[in-house]
Amino acid sequence: MIVTGSGDMLQVPKEPVQDVMTRPVITADPMTVIRRIAKVMADYTFPAIPITESDHSLAGIVTRGDILRKVANTPPLQLW
């Protein structure tokens, strides 16, 4: 059981993570253009994409928030 900030009790499933994870894993390498990652995330409704090195080790994770921050902070920002 997990107690939330509001005091509610949540029952945590006891199944292994392999039973709920997404497969196959779609990854990108560190040199992938942000626009390409954003397109894949939108097409597959993924909230994040793992970034892997050439040896398949994890280099990081790019989230929707990371992309939104980059777009919002890269001038010129023209929304209309």
mmJSON file of the N, C-alpha and C atoms, coordinates in Angstrom:
{"data_MODEL":{"atom_site":{
"group_PDB":["ATOM","ATOM","ATOM","ATOM","ATOM","ATOM","ATOM","ATOM","ATOM","ATOM","ATOM","ATOM","ATOM","ATOM","ATOM","ATOM","ATOM","ATOM","ATOM","ATOM","ATOM","ATOM","ATOM","ATOM","ATOM","ATOM","ATOM","ATOM","ATOM","ATOM","ATOM","ATOM","ATOM","ATOM","ATOM","ATOM","ATOM","ATOM","ATOM","ATOM","ATOM","ATOM","ATOM","ATOM","ATOM","ATOM","ATOM","ATOM","ATOM","ATOM","ATOM","ATOM","ATOM","ATOM","ATOM","ATOM","ATOM","ATOM","ATOM","ATOM","ATOM","ATOM","ATOM","ATOM","ATOM","ATOM","ATOM","ATOM","ATOM","ATOM","ATOM","ATOM","ATOM","ATOM","ATOM","ATOM","ATOM","ATOM","ATOM","ATOM","ATOM","ATOM","ATOM","ATOM","ATOM","ATOM","ATOM","ATOM","ATOM","ATOM","ATOM","ATOM","ATOM","ATOM","ATOM","ATOM","ATOM","ATOM","ATOM","ATOM","ATOM","ATOM","ATOM","ATOM","ATOM","ATOM","ATOM","ATOM","ATOM","ATOM","ATOM","ATOM","ATOM","ATOM","ATOM","ATOM","ATOM","ATOM","ATOM","ATOM","ATOM","ATOM","ATOM","ATOM","ATOM","ATOM","ATOM","ATOM","ATOM","ATOM","ATOM","ATOM","ATOM","ATOM","ATOM","ATOM","ATOM","ATOM","ATOM","ATOM","ATOM","ATOM","ATOM","ATOM","ATOM","ATOM","ATOM","ATOM","ATOM","ATOM","ATOM","ATOM","ATOM","ATOM","ATOM","ATOM","ATOM","ATOM","ATOM","ATOM","ATOM","ATOM","ATOM","ATOM","ATOM","ATOM","ATOM","ATOM","ATOM","ATOM","ATOM","ATOM","ATOM","ATOM","ATOM","ATOM","ATOM","ATOM","ATOM","ATOM","ATOM","ATOM","ATOM","ATOM","ATOM","ATOM","ATOM","ATOM","ATOM","ATOM","ATOM","ATOM","ATOM","ATOM","ATOM","ATOM","ATOM","ATOM","ATOM","ATOM","ATOM","ATOM","ATOM","ATOM","ATOM","ATOM","ATOM","ATOM","ATOM","ATOM","ATOM","ATOM","ATOM","ATOM","ATOM","ATOM","ATOM","ATOM","ATOM","ATOM","ATOM","ATOM","ATOM","ATOM","ATOM","ATOM","ATOM","ATOM","ATOM","ATOM","ATOM","ATOM","ATOM","ATOM","ATOM","ATOM","ATOM","ATOM","ATOM","ATOM"],
"id":[1,2,3,4,5,6,7,8,9,10,11,12,13,14,15,16,17,18,19,20,21,22,23,24,25,26,27,28,29,30,31,32,33,34,35,36,37,38,39,40,41,42,43,44,45,46,47,48,49,50,51,52,53,54,55,56,57,58,59,60,61,62,63,64,65,66,67,68,69,70,71,72,73,74,75,76,77,78,79,80,81,82,83,84,85,86,87,88,89,90,91,92,93,94,95,96,97,98,99,100,101,102,103,104,105,106,107,108,109,110,111,112,113,114,115,116,117,118,119,120,121,122,123,124,125,126,127,128,129,130,131,132,133,134,135,136,137,138,139,140,141,142,143,144,145,146,147,148,149,150,151,152,153,154,155,156,157,158,159,160,161,162,163,164,165,166,167,168,169,170,171,172,173,174,175,176,177,178,179,180,181,182,183,184,185,186,187,188,189,190,191,192,193,194,195,196,197,198,199,200,201,202,203,204,205,206,207,208,209,210,211,212,213,214,215,216,217,218,219,220,221,222,223,224,225,226,227,228,229,230,231,232,233,234,235,236,237,238,239,240],
"type_symbol":["N","C","C","N","C","C","N","C","C","N","C","C","N","C","C","N","C","C","N","C","C","N","C","C","N","C","C","N","C","C","N","C","C","N","C","C","N","C","C","N","C","C","N","C","C","N","C","C","N","C","C","N","C","C","N","C","C","N","C","C","N","C","C","N","C","C","N","C","C","N","C","C","N","C","C","N","C","C","N","C","C","N","C","C","N","C","C","N","C","C","N","C","C","N","C","C","N","C","C","N","C","C","N","C","C","N","C","C","N","C","C","N","C","C","N","C","C","N","C","C","N","C","C","N","C","C","N","C","C","N","C","C","N","C","C","N","C","C","N","C","C","N","C","C","N","C","C","N","C","C","N","C","C","N","C","C","N","C","C","N","C","C","N","C","C","N","C","C","N","C","C","N","C","C","N","C","C","N","C","C","N","C","C","N","C","C","N","C","C","N","C","C","N","C","C","N","C","C","N","C","C","N","C","C","N","C","C","N","C","C","N","C","C","N","C","C","N","C","C","N","C","C","N","C","C","N","C","C","N","C","C","N","C","C","N","C","C","N","C","C"],
"label_atom_id":["N","CA","C","N","CA","C","N","CA","C","N","CA","C","N","CA","C","N","CA","C","N","CA","C","N","CA","C","N","CA","C","N","CA","C","N","CA","C","N","CA","C","N","CA","C","N","CA","C","N","CA","C","N","CA","C","N","CA","C","N","CA","C","N","CA","C","N","CA","C","N","CA","C","N","CA","C","N","CA","C","N","CA","C","N","CA","C","N","CA","C","N","CA","C","N","CA","C","N","CA","C","N","CA","C","N","CA","C","N","CA","C","N","CA","C","N","CA","C","N","CA","C","N","CA","C","N","CA","C","N","CA","C","N","CA","C","N","CA","C","N","CA","C","N","CA","C","N","CA","C","N","CA","C","N","CA","C","N","CA","C","N","CA","C","N","CA","C","N","CA","C","N","CA","C","N","CA","C","N","CA","C","N","CA","C","N","CA","C","N","CA","C","N","CA","C","N","CA","C","N","CA","C","N","CA","C","N","CA","C","N","CA","C","N","CA","C","N","CA","C","N","CA","C","N","CA","C","N","CA","C","N","CA","C","N","CA","C","N","CA","C","N","CA","C","N","CA","C","N","CA","C","N","CA","C","N","CA","C","N","CA","C","N","CA","C","N","CA","C","N","CA","C","N","CA","C","N","CA","C"],
"label_alt_id":[null,null,null,null,null,null,null,null,null,null,null,null,null,null,null,null,null,null,null,null,null,null,null,null,null,null,null,null,null,null,null,null,null,null,null,null,null,null,null,null,null,null,null,null,null,null,null,null,null,null,null,null,null,null,null,null,null,null,null,null,null,null,null,null,null,null,null,null,null,null,null,null,null,null,null,null,null,null,null,null,null,null,null,null,null,null,null,null,null,null,null,null,null,null,null,null,null,null,null,null,null,null,null,null,null,null,null,null,null,null,null,null,null,null,null,null,null,null,null,null,null,null,null,null,null,null,null,null,null,null,null,null,null,null,null,null,null,null,null,null,null,null,null,null,null,null,null,null,null,null,null,null,null,null,null,null,null,null,null,null,null,null,null,null,null,null,null,null,null,null,null,null,null,null,null,null,null,null,null,null,null,null,null,null,null,null,null,null,null,null,null,null,null,null,null,null,null,null,null,null,null,null,null,null,null,null,null,null,null,null,null,null,null,null,null,null,null,null,null,null,null,null,null,null,null,null,null,null,null,null,null,null,null,null,null,null,null,null,null,null],
"label_comp_id":["MET","MET","MET","ILE","ILE","ILE","VAL","VAL","VAL","THR","THR","THR","GLY","GLY","GLY","SER","SER","SER","GLY","GLY","GLY","ASP","ASP","ASP","MET","MET","MET","LEU","LEU","LEU","GLN","GLN","GLN","VAL","VAL","VAL","PRO","PRO","PRO","LYS","LYS","LYS","GLU","GLU","GLU","PRO","PRO","PRO","VAL","VAL","VAL","GLN","GLN","GLN","ASP","ASP","ASP","VAL","VAL","VAL","MET","MET","MET","THR","THR","THR","ARG","ARG","ARG","PRO","PRO","PRO","VAL","VAL","VAL","ILE","ILE","ILE","THR","THR","THR","ALA","ALA","ALA","ASP","ASP","ASP","PRO","PRO","PRO","MET","MET","MET","THR","THR","THR","VAL","VAL","VAL","ILE","ILE","ILE","ARG","ARG","ARG","ARG","ARG","ARG","ILE","ILE","ILE","ALA","ALA","ALA","LYS","LYS","LYS","VAL","VAL","VAL","MET","MET","MET","ALA","ALA","ALA","ASP","ASP","ASP","TYR","TYR","TYR","THR","THR","THR","PHE","PHE","PHE","PRO","PRO","PRO","ALA","ALA","ALA","ILE","ILE","ILE","PRO","PRO","PRO","ILE","ILE","ILE","THR","THR","THR","GLU","GLU","GLU","SER","SER","SER","ASP","ASP","ASP","HIS","HIS","HIS","SER","SER","SER","LEU","LEU","LEU","ALA","ALA","ALA","GLY","GLY","GLY","ILE","ILE","ILE","VAL","VAL","VAL","THR","THR","THR","ARG","ARG","ARG","GLY","GLY","GLY","ASP","ASP","ASP","ILE","ILE","ILE","LEU","LEU","LEU","ARG","ARG","ARG","LYS","LYS","LYS","VAL","VAL","VAL","ALA","ALA","ALA","ASN","ASN","ASN","THR","THR","THR","PRO","PRO","PRO","PRO","PRO","PRO","LEU","LEU","LEU","GLN","GLN","GLN","LEU","LEU","LEU","TRP","TRP","TRP"],
"label_asym_id":["A","A","A","A","A","A","A","A","A","A","A","A","A","A","A","A","A","A","A","A","A","A","A","A","A","A","A","A","A","A","A","A","A","A","A","A","A","A","A","A","A","A","A","A","A","A","A","A","A","A","A","A","A","A","A","A","A","A","A","A","A","A","A","A","A","A","A","A","A","A","A","A","A","A","A","A","A","A","A","A","A","A","A","A","A","A","A","A","A","A","A","A","A","A","A","A","A","A","A","A","A","A","A","A","A","A","A","A","A","A","A","A","A","A","A","A","A","A","A","A","A","A","A","A","A","A","A","A","A","A","A","A","A","A","A","A","A","A","A","A","A","A","A","A","A","A","A","A","A","A","A","A","A","A","A","A","A","A","A","A","A","A","A","A","A","A","A","A","A","A","A","A","A","A","A","A","A","A","A","A","A","A","A","A","A","A","A","A","A","A","A","A","A","A","A","A","A","A","A","A","A","A","A","A","A","A","A","A","A","A","A","A","A","A","A","A","A","A","A","A","A","A","A","A","A","A","A","A","A","A","A","A","A","A","A","A","A","A","A","A"],
"label_entity_id":["1","1","1","1","1","1","1","1","1","1","1","1","1","1","1","1","1","1","1","1","1","1","1","1","1","1","1","1","1","1","1","1","1","1","1","1","1","1","1","1","1","1","1","1","1","1","1","1","1","1","1","1","1","1","1","1","1","1","1","1","1","1","1","1","1","1","1","1","1","1","1","1","1","1","1","1","1","1","1","1","1","1","1","1","1","1","1","1","1","1","1","1","1","1","1","1","1","1","1","1","1","1","1","1","1","1","1","1","1","1","1","1","1","1","1","1","1","1","1","1","1","1","1","1","1","1","1","1","1","1","1","1","1","1","1","1","1","1","1","1","1","1","1","1","1","1","1","1","1","1","1","1","1","1","1","1","1","1","1","1","1","1","1","1","1","1","1","1","1","1","1","1","1","1","1","1","1","1","1","1","1","1","1","1","1","1","1","1","1","1","1","1","1","1","1","1","1","1","1","1","1","1","1","1","1","1","1","1","1","1","1","1","1","1","1","1","1","1","1","1","1","1","1","1","1","1","1","1","1","1","1","1","1","1","1","1","1","1","1","1"],
"label_seq_id":[1,1,1,2,2,2,3,3,3,4,4,4,5,5,5,6,6,6,7,7,7,8,8,8,9,9,9,10,10,10,11,11,11,12,12,12,13,13,13,14,14,14,15,15,15,16,16,16,17,17,17,18,18,18,19,19,19,20,20,20,21,21,21,22,22,22,23,23,23,24,24,24,25,25,25,26,26,26,27,27,27,28,28,28,29,29,29,30,30,30,31,31,31,32,32,32,33,33,33,34,34,34,35,35,35,36,36,36,37,37,37,38,38,38,39,39,39,40,40,40,41,41,41,42,42,42,43,43,43,44,44,44,45,45,45,46,46,46,47,47,47,48,48,48,49,49,49,50,50,50,51,51,51,52,52,52,53,53,53,54,54,54,55,55,55,56,56,56,57,57,57,58,58,58,59,59,59,60,60,60,61,61,61,62,62,62,63,63,63,64,64,64,65,65,65,66,66,66,67,67,67,68,68,68,69,69,69,70,70,70,71,71,71,72,72,72,73,73,73,74,74,74,75,75,75,76,76,76,77,77,77,78,78,78,79,79,79,80,80,80],
"pdbx_PDB_ins_code":[null,null,null,null,null,null,null,null,null,null,null,null,null,null,null,null,null,null,null,null,null,null,null,null,null,null,null,null,null,null,null,null,null,null,null,null,null,null,null,null,null,null,null,null,null,null,null,null,null,null,null,null,null,null,null,null,null,null,null,null,null,null,null,null,null,null,null,null,null,null,null,null,null,null,null,null,null,null,null,null,null,null,null,null,null,null,null,null,null,null,null,null,null,null,null,null,null,null,null,null,null,null,null,null,null,null,null,null,null,null,null,null,null,null,null,null,null,null,null,null,null,null,null,null,null,null,null,null,null,null,null,null,null,null,null,null,null,null,null,null,null,null,null,null,null,null,null,null,null,null,null,null,null,null,null,null,null,null,null,null,null,null,null,null,null,null,null,null,null,null,null,null,null,null,null,null,null,null,null,null,null,null,null,null,null,null,null,null,null,null,null,null,null,null,null,null,null,null,null,null,null,null,null,null,null,null,null,null,null,null,null,null,null,null,null,null,null,null,null,null,null,null,null,null,null,null,null,null,null,null,null,null,null,null,null,null,null,null,null,null],
"Cartn_x":[0.837,0.0,0.879,0.378,1.022,0.024,0.486,-0.366,-0.041,-1.06,-0.859,-0.8,-0.465,-0.397,-1.72,-2.833,-4.148,-4.596,-3.757,-4.087,-4.79,-5.055,-5.698,-4.729,-5.258,-4.451,-4.613,-3.512,-3.535,-2.987,-3.68,-3.205,-2.249,-1.043,-0.046,-0.097,-0.279,-0.29,1.027,0.963,2.162,2.715,2.245,2.746,4.124,4.943,6.265,6.154,7.094,7.075,7.077,7.671,7.688,6.282,5.312,3.936,3.194,3.746,3.062,3.877,5.125,5.965,5.649,6.003,5.797,6.923,6.536,7.511,7.043,7.891,9.323,9.624,10.781,11.186,11.687,11.094,11.551,12.524,13.73,14.768,15.307,16.094,16.783,18.225,19.094,20.48,20.652,21.725,21.9,21.94,22.196,22.276,20.96,19.902,18.607,18.049,17.493,16.905,15.65,15.507,14.389,13.048,12.938,11.687,11.283,12.243,11.965,11.443,12.075,11.626,10.21,9.947,8.613,7.569,7.898,6.958,6.644,7.667,7.458,6.6,6.886,6.107,4.644,4.391,3.019,2.326,3.026,2.434,2.062,2.898,2.687,2.162,1.886,1.427,2.32,3.631,4.598,4.882,4.928,5.27,6.773,7.567,9.026,9.668,10.907,11.696,13.062,13.493,14.844,15.883,16.974,18.089,19.213,19.668,20.681,21.947,23.055,24.348,24.452,25.515,25.681,25.786,26.203,26.288,24.972,23.912,22.566,22.449,23.469,23.353,22.517,21.821,20.948,21.765,21.53,22.211,21.32,19.996,19.048,17.649,16.733,15.344,14.872,14.196,13.601,12.105,11.551,10.121,9.417,8.092,7.32,7.655,7.812,8.151,9.494,10.481,11.791,11.65,10.851,10.667,9.915,8.881,8.112,8.98,9.818,10.723,11.69,12.212,13.153,12.477,11.272,10.533,10.208,9.755,9.353,10.533,11.718,12.885,13.83,13.456,14.297,13.673,14.284,13.717,13.921,13.151,11.959,10.759,9.965,8.745,7.58,7.054,5.91,4.787,3.753,2.644,1.551,1.524,0.528,1.064],
"Cartn_y":[-1.187,0.0,1.247,2.251,3.555,4.569,5.467,6.539,7.79,8.395,9.608,10.82,11.97,13.207,13.579,13.151,13.467,12.435,11.436,10.426,9.205,9.197,8.04,6.864,5.671,4.455,3.895,3.604,3.007,1.597,0.679,-0.699,-0.78,-1.214,-1.338,-2.762,-2.881,-4.224,-4.949,-6.268,-7.052,-7.756,-7.37,-8.004,-7.438,-8.229,-7.742,-6.635,-5.733,-4.609,-5.088,-6.228,-6.731,-7.003,-7.174,-7.411,-6.122,-4.976,-3.713,-2.75,-3.048,-2.128,-2.197,-1.145,-1.056,-1.764,-2.598,-3.287,-3.219,-3.145,-2.947,-1.522,-1.348,-0.037,0.791,1.954,2.875,3.834,3.909,4.768,5.702,6.652,7.559,7.682,8.086,8.313,9.793,10.142,11.524,12.575,12.19,13.147,13.291,12.616,12.71,14.13,14.642,15.977,15.966,16.997,17.082,16.956,17.554,17.505,16.067,15.216,13.794,13.081,13.329,12.714,13.178,14.472,15.014,14.342,14.092,13.439,12.02,11.271,9.898,9.905,10.826,10.909,11.213,12.105,12.454,11.3,10.659,9.56,8.365,8.07,6.886,7.226,8.495,9.008,8.573,8.623,8.33,9.603,9.529,10.705,10.96,9.957,10.088,9.077,9.372,8.481,8.305,7.047,6.834,7.174,7.763,8.081,7.108,6.374,5.348,5.607,5.189,5.262,4.118,4.097,3.057,1.659,1.548,0.24,-0.129,0.637,0.441,0.816,1.433,1.895,3.173,3.382,4.536,5.803,6.795,8.081,9.092,8.916,9.839,9.568,10.449,10.337,11.729,11.824,13.082,12.974,13.96,13.965,15.043,14.989,16.039,17.402,17.445,18.698,19.248,18.357,18.798,19.484,18.875,19.436,20.758,20.812,22.046,23.181,22.892,23.917,24.411,23.502,23.886,24.796,24.419,25.228,26.603,26.627,27.883,28.816,28.257,29.076,29.339,28.905,29.127,30.223,31.411,32.504,32.228,32.785,33.555,32.629,32.927,32.155,32.913,32.378,32.985,31.964,32.2,31.272,31.573,32.784,33.117,34.154],
"Cartn_z":[0.0,0.0,0.0,-0.677,-0.703,-0.177,0.676,1.184,0.387,-0.219,-1.012,-0.1,-0.68,0.085,0.72,0.116,0.677,1.702,1.973,2.968,2.405,1.108,0.482,0.402,0.517,0.402,-1.004,-1.658,-2.985,-2.917,-3.543,-3.64,-4.82,-4.594,-5.647,-6.203,-7.534,-8.125,-7.86,-7.727,-7.43,-8.654,-9.852,-11.063,-11.428,-12.108,-12.503,-13.553,-13.561,-14.483,-15.938,-16.221,-17.599,-18.127,-17.237,-17.653,-18.024,-17.68,-17.958,-18.822,-19.082,-19.844,-21.341,-22.051,-23.491,-24.22,-25.186,-26.036,-27.466,-28.436,-28.29,-27.82,-27.262,-26.769,-27.957,-28.124,-29.161,-28.502,-29.043,-28.477,-29.556,-29.135,-30.053,-29.586,-30.503,-30.082,-29.744,-29.054,-28.593,-29.701,-30.938,-32.035,-32.804,-32.368,-33.039,-32.906,-33.979,-33.982,-33.102,-32.276,-31.336,-32.057,-33.224,-33.988,-34.299,-34.61,-34.912,-33.663,-32.52,-31.269,-30.942,-31.122,-30.856,-31.748,-33.006,-33.937,-33.486,-33.095,-32.623,-31.358,-30.441,-29.204,-29.513,-30.46,-30.821,-31.535,-32.463,-33.241,-32.374,-31.377,-30.537,-29.141,-28.895,-27.589,-26.432,-26.667,-25.605,-24.822,-23.505,-22.709,-22.651,-23.04,-22.98,-23.93,-24.318,-25.174,-24.523,-24.304,-23.793,-24.872,-24.443,-25.335,-25.011,-26.015,-25.776,-26.584,-26.013,-26.688,-27.697,-28.489,-29.515,-28.912,-27.648,-26.99,-26.289,-26.567,-26.011,-24.533,-23.966,-22.583,-22.552,-21.449,-21.309,-21.092,-21.955,-21.823,-21.112,-21.246,-20.628,-21.133,-20.784,-21.208,-21.609,-22.746,-23.181,-22.945,-22.235,-21.934,-22.767,-22.773,-23.442,-22.851,-21.543,-20.877,-21.331,-21.547,-22.038,-23.396,-24.274,-25.615,-25.542,-24.722,-24.575,-24.039,-23.04,-22.501,-23.578,-24.386,-25.449,-26.46,-26.881,-27.847,-27.257,-26.03,-25.388,-25.135,-24.959,-24.616,-25.789,-26.983,-28.154,-29.009,-29.039,-29.836,-31.324,-32.206,-31.88,-31.677,-30.683,-30.403,-31.017,-32.09,-32.757,-32.788,-32.016,-31.933,-32.936,-33.497,-34.505,-35.455],
"occupancy":[1.0,1.0,1.0,1.0,1.0,1.0,1.0,1.0,1.0,1.0,1.0,1.0,1.0,1.0,1.0,1.0,1.0,1.0,1.0,1.0,1.0,1.0,1.0,1.0,1.0,1.0,1.0,1.0,1.0,1.0,1.0,1.0,1.0,1.0,1.0,1.0,1.0,1.0,1.0,1.0,1.0,1.0,1.0,1.0,1.0,1.0,1.0,1.0,1.0,1.0,1.0,1.0,1.0,1.0,1.0,1.0,1.0,1.0,1.0,1.0,1.0,1.0,1.0,1.0,1.0,1.0,1.0,1.0,1.0,1.0,1.0,1.0,1.0,1.0,1.0,1.0,1.0,1.0,1.0,1.0,1.0,1.0,1.0,1.0,1.0,1.0,1.0,1.0,1.0,1.0,1.0,1.0,1.0,1.0,1.0,1.0,1.0,1.0,1.0,1.0,1.0,1.0,1.0,1.0,1.0,1.0,1.0,1.0,1.0,1.0,1.0,1.0,1.0,1.0,1.0,1.0,1.0,1.0,1.0,1.0,1.0,1.0,1.0,1.0,1.0,1.0,1.0,1.0,1.0,1.0,1.0,1.0,1.0,1.0,1.0,1.0,1.0,1.0,1.0,1.0,1.0,1.0,1.0,1.0,1.0,1.0,1.0,1.0,1.0,1.0,1.0,1.0,1.0,1.0,1.0,1.0,1.0,1.0,1.0,1.0,1.0,1.0,1.0,1.0,1.0,1.0,1.0,1.0,1.0,1.0,1.0,1.0,1.0,1.0,1.0,1.0,1.0,1.0,1.0,1.0,1.0,1.0,1.0,1.0,1.0,1.0,1.0,1.0,1.0,1.0,1.0,1.0,1.0,1.0,1.0,1.0,1.0,1.0,1.0,1.0,1.0,1.0,1.0,1.0,1.0,1.0,1.0,1.0,1.0,1.0,1.0,1.0,1.0,1.0,1.0,1.0,1.0,1.0,1.0,1.0,1.0,1.0,1.0,1.0,1.0,1.0,1.0,1.0,1.0,1.0,1.0,1.0,1.0,1.0,1.0,1.0,1.0,1.0,1.0,1.0],
"B_iso_or_equiv":[0.0,0.0,0.0,0.0,0.0,0.0,0.0,0.0,0.0,0.0,0.0,0.0,0.0,0.0,0.0,0.0,0.0,0.0,0.0,0.0,0.0,0.0,0.0,0.0,0.0,0.0,0.0,0.0,0.0,0.0,0.0,0.0,0.0,0.0,0.0,0.0,0.0,0.0,0.0,0.0,0.0,0.0,0.0,0.0,0.0,0.0,0.0,0.0,0.0,0.0,0.0,0.0,0.0,0.0,0.0,0.0,0.0,0.0,0.0,0.0,0.0,0.0,0.0,0.0,0.0,0.0,0.0,0.0,0.0,0.0,0.0,0.0,0.0,0.0,0.0,0.0,0.0,0.0,0.0,0.0,0.0,0.0,0.0,0.0,0.0,0.0,0.0,0.0,0.0,0.0,0.0,0.0,0.0,0.0,0.0,0.0,0.0,0.0,0.0,0.0,0.0,0.0,0.0,0.0,0.0,0.0,0.0,0.0,0.0,0.0,0.0,0.0,0.0,0.0,0.0,0.0,0.0,0.0,0.0,0.0,0.0,0.0,0.0,0.0,0.0,0.0,0.0,0.0,0.0,0.0,0.0,0.0,0.0,0.0,0.0,0.0,0.0,0.0,0.0,0.0,0.0,0.0,0.0,0.0,0.0,0.0,0.0,0.0,0.0,0.0,0.0,0.0,0.0,0.0,0.0,0.0,0.0,0.0,0.0,0.0,0.0,0.0,0.0,0.0,0.0,0.0,0.0,0.0,0.0,0.0,0.0,0.0,0.0,0.0,0.0,0.0,0.0,0.0,0.0,0.0,0.0,0.0,0.0,0.0,0.0,0.0,0.0,0.0,0.0,0.0,0.0,0.0,0.0,0.0,0.0,0.0,0.0,0.0,0.0,0.0,0.0,0.0,0.0,0.0,0.0,0.0,0.0,0.0,0.0,0.0,0.0,0.0,0.0,0.0,0.0,0.0,0.0,0.0,0.0,0.0,0.0,0.0,0.0,0.0,0.0,0.0,0.0,0.0,0.0,0.0,0.0,0.0,0.0,0.0,0.0,0.0,0.0,0.0,0.0,0.0],
"pdbx_formal_charge":[null,null,null,null,null,null,null,null,null,null,null,null,null,null,null,null,null,null,null,null,null,null,null,null,null,null,null,null,null,null,null,null,null,null,null,null,null,null,null,null,null,null,null,null,null,null,null,null,null,null,null,null,null,null,null,null,null,null,null,null,null,null,null,null,null,null,null,null,null,null,null,null,null,null,null,null,null,null,null,null,null,null,null,null,null,null,null,null,null,null,null,null,null,null,null,null,null,null,null,null,null,null,null,null,null,null,null,null,null,null,null,null,null,null,null,null,null,null,null,null,null,null,null,null,null,null,null,null,null,null,null,null,null,null,null,null,null,null,null,null,null,null,null,null,null,null,null,null,null,null,null,null,null,null,null,null,null,null,null,null,null,null,null,null,null,null,null,null,null,null,null,null,null,null,null,null,null,null,null,null,null,null,null,null,null,null,null,null,null,null,null,null,null,null,null,null,null,null,null,null,null,null,null,null,null,null,null,null,null,null,null,null,null,null,null,null,null,null,null,null,null,null,null,null,null,null,null,null,null,null,null,null,null,null,null,null,null,null,null,null],
"auth_seq_id":[1,1,1,2,2,2,3,3,3,4,4,4,5,5,5,6,6,6,7,7,7,8,8,8,9,9,9,10,10,10,11,11,11,12,12,12,13,13,13,14,14,14,15,15,15,16,16,16,17,17,17,18,18,18,19,19,19,20,20,20,21,21,21,22,22,22,23,23,23,24,24,24,25,25,25,26,26,26,27,27,27,28,28,28,29,29,29,30,30,30,31,31,31,32,32,32,33,33,33,34,34,34,35,35,35,36,36,36,37,37,37,38,38,38,39,39,39,40,40,40,41,41,41,42,42,42,43,43,43,44,44,44,45,45,45,46,46,46,47,47,47,48,48,48,49,49,49,50,50,50,51,51,51,52,52,52,53,53,53,54,54,54,55,55,55,56,56,56,57,57,57,58,58,58,59,59,59,60,60,60,61,61,61,62,62,62,63,63,63,64,64,64,65,65,65,66,66,66,67,67,67,68,68,68,69,69,69,70,70,70,71,71,71,72,72,72,73,73,73,74,74,74,75,75,75,76,76,76,77,77,77,78,78,78,79,79,79,80,80,80],
"auth_comp_id":["MET","MET","MET","ILE","ILE","ILE","VAL","VAL","VAL","THR","THR","THR","GLY","GLY","GLY","SER","SER","SER","GLY","GLY","GLY","ASP","ASP","ASP","MET","MET","MET","LEU","LEU","LEU","GLN","GLN","GLN","VAL","VAL","VAL","PRO","PRO","PRO","LYS","LYS","LYS","GLU","GLU","GLU","PRO","PRO","PRO","VAL","VAL","VAL","GLN","GLN","GLN","ASP","ASP","ASP","VAL","VAL","VAL","MET","MET","MET","THR","THR","THR","ARG","ARG","ARG","PRO","PRO","PRO","VAL","VAL","VAL","ILE","ILE","ILE","THR","THR","THR","ALA","ALA","ALA","ASP","ASP","ASP","PRO","PRO","PRO","MET","MET","MET","THR","THR","THR","VAL","VAL","VAL","ILE","ILE","ILE","ARG","ARG","ARG","ARG","ARG","ARG","ILE","ILE","ILE","ALA","ALA","ALA","LYS","LYS","LYS","VAL","VAL","VAL","MET","MET","MET","ALA","ALA","ALA","ASP","ASP","ASP","TYR","TYR","TYR","THR","THR","THR","PHE","PHE","PHE","PRO","PRO","PRO","ALA","ALA","ALA","ILE","ILE","ILE","PRO","PRO","PRO","ILE","ILE","ILE","THR","THR","THR","GLU","GLU","GLU","SER","SER","SER","ASP","ASP","ASP","HIS","HIS","HIS","SER","SER","SER","LEU","LEU","LEU","ALA","ALA","ALA","GLY","GLY","GLY","ILE","ILE","ILE","VAL","VAL","VAL","THR","THR","THR","ARG","ARG","ARG","GLY","GLY","GLY","ASP","ASP","ASP","ILE","ILE","ILE","LEU","LEU","LEU","ARG","ARG","ARG","LYS","LYS","LYS","VAL","VAL","VAL","ALA","ALA","ALA","ASN","ASN","ASN","THR","THR","THR","PRO","PRO","PRO","PRO","PRO","PRO","LEU","LEU","LEU","GLN","GLN","GLN","LEU","LEU","LEU","TRP","TRP","TRP"],
"auth_asym_id":["A","A","A","A","A","A","A","A","A","A","A","A","A","A","A","A","A","A","A","A","A","A","A","A","A","A","A","A","A","A","A","A","A","A","A","A","A","A","A","A","A","A","A","A","A","A","A","A","A","A","A","A","A","A","A","A","A","A","A","A","A","A","A","A","A","A","A","A","A","A","A","A","A","A","A","A","A","A","A","A","A","A","A","A","A","A","A","A","A","A","A","A","A","A","A","A","A","A","A","A","A","A","A","A","A","A","A","A","A","A","A","A","A","A","A","A","A","A","A","A","A","A","A","A","A","A","A","A","A","A","A","A","A","A","A","A","A","A","A","A","A","A","A","A","A","A","A","A","A","A","A","A","A","A","A","A","A","A","A","A","A","A","A","A","A","A","A","A","A","A","A","A","A","A","A","A","A","A","A","A","A","A","A","A","A","A","A","A","A","A","A","A","A","A","A","A","A","A","A","A","A","A","A","A","A","A","A","A","A","A","A","A","A","A","A","A","A","A","A","A","A","A","A","A","A","A","A","A","A","A","A","A","A","A","A","A","A","A","A","A"],
"auth_atom_id":["N","CA","C","N","CA","C","N","CA","C","N","CA","C","N","CA","C","N","CA","C","N","CA","C","N","CA","C","N","CA","C","N","CA","C","N","CA","C","N","CA","C","N","CA","C","N","CA","C","N","CA","C","N","CA","C","N","CA","C","N","CA","C","N","CA","C","N","CA","C","N","CA","C","N","CA","C","N","CA","C","N","CA","C","N","CA","C","N","CA","C","N","CA","C","N","CA","C","N","CA","C","N","CA","C","N","CA","C","N","CA","C","N","CA","C","N","CA","C","N","CA","C","N","CA","C","N","CA","C","N","CA","C","N","CA","C","N","CA","C","N","CA","C","N","CA","C","N","CA","C","N","CA","C","N","CA","C","N","CA","C","N","CA","C","N","CA","C","N","CA","C","N","CA","C","N","CA","C","N","CA","C","N","CA","C","N","CA","C","N","CA","C","N","CA","C","N","CA","C","N","CA","C","N","CA","C","N","CA","C","N","CA","C","N","CA","C","N","CA","C","N","CA","C","N","CA","C","N","CA","C","N","CA","C","N","CA","C","N","CA","C","N","CA","C","N","CA","C","N","CA","C","N","CA","C","N","CA","C","N","CA","C","N","CA","C","N","CA","C","N","CA","C","N","CA","C","N","CA","C"],
"pdbx_PDB_model_num":[1,1,1,1,1,1,1,1,1,1,1,1,1,1,1,1,1,1,1,1,1,1,1,1,1,1,1,1,1,1,1,1,1,1,1,1,1,1,1,1,1,1,1,1,1,1,1,1,1,1,1,1,1,1,1,1,1,1,1,1,1,1,1,1,1,1,1,1,1,1,1,1,1,1,1,1,1,1,1,1,1,1,1,1,1,1,1,1,1,1,1,1,1,1,1,1,1,1,1,1,1,1,1,1,1,1,1,1,1,1,1,1,1,1,1,1,1,1,1,1,1,1,1,1,1,1,1,1,1,1,1,1,1,1,1,1,1,1,1,1,1,1,1,1,1,1,1,1,1,1,1,1,1,1,1,1,1,1,1,1,1,1,1,1,1,1,1,1,1,1,1,1,1,1,1,1,1,1,1,1,1,1,1,1,1,1,1,1,1,1,1,1,1,1,1,1,1,1,1,1,1,1,1,1,1,1,1,1,1,1,1,1,1,1,1,1,1,1,1,1,1,1,1,1,1,1,1,1,1,1,1,1,1,1,1,1,1,1,1,1]
}}}
